Amino acid sequence: MEKYKYLYYVEYFCPHEFKRDFERAKKYEMEKFNVVLTEKDYIKDGRYYDTFLISDNFITENQALEFAKEQTKKTKEEAIVRAGWFSYNEFNELELYELDKNYFESFYAGGENE
């Protein structure tokens, strides 16, 4: 068994997570500071990226790219394809060992971002 596998995965926007997290943050801001949190401020503070999910791993780049394109068509938001070296942990589950910092593909609404 090889020690590391080079695999791809996709970080993609999840509208349900966004709505849930935004509502939770809005309630917290009102209770704690008596301030109405706007969606614009929520996004500006960077909490938007907390509502991204991570896909299962893909063996081929094409599989990951197609998954990203499909997600962006559905959500009209960004999806990011990343890659890295994975290894098996003590529970025999794959986990990211090292991110490939040279690989990054970004999609928006079914098309590749520049």
Steps between C-alpha positions, in 0.01 A plus 500: 500500500642837400551748780343808334226543242464815291128584499272790418214649699258790464412775746154619401242747623199359682199735508337310788811533718525868408142569603533304824830662600384849403183467708700374796749789471216749459331376817829511691578858389153614605514329840859597580531848347143601409615543138332370186755304298451542128581235245749740341689540831487127562664434163748787540622356832606183317242274661369420152782247458389315812200383297708306248489122511776261395418224255616144509838439339530448127762283331509695176514871438212480250268350761573785739465767230164362386372486858607863555331614180175328596502651850552851364218458251267412789610767746629777271784533750865406506649151514872440541681187384807414705740209507746348738668192634286285725599222737310253714461579869483248785129442423583409140335820374659729245601841627685786342872474565620794292316750280637556151539877512566511126160354409192721520201520265206726567156488340202730512158426349628204298798681347863525593616819674811670378 
